C-alpha cells in the first residue's frame, strides 16, 4: 500500500520536474490523478516464471504457491492496464531499451 501523504508530498516537492515512479500497490488507483502518463511493464508468463525462479536478490516467487499467484496476476495485467489507459511496455527487452522507450514516449506526449 502506498502512503498517500508521503506520495503526495513527494510529487509536490518535485514541482514541474519529471518524476518516474516504478512499482505498484493495491491502492494505486487512488493516486492516478498525480500522474500524467502511466506505463505498465509486461512480460509473458514464461519470462516471468524464469525471472522469478532465477533471481538472487529476493526469494519471493520461488515457492510454488507464490509463483502460481504471480503467474495468475500476470494474465490480467494487460487487460487492467488497458482499462485504466496505461501504455503497455514490452519488458522482455533489455532494461536500457525499455527505459529509453519510456523516456521517448514521455517526451513525445508533451
Secondary structure by P-SEA (a helix, b strand, c coil): cccaaaaaaaaaaacccbbbbcccccccccccccccbbbbbbbcaaaaaaaaaccccccccccaaaaaaaaaaaaaaaaaaaaabbbbbcccccaaaaaaaaaaaaaaac
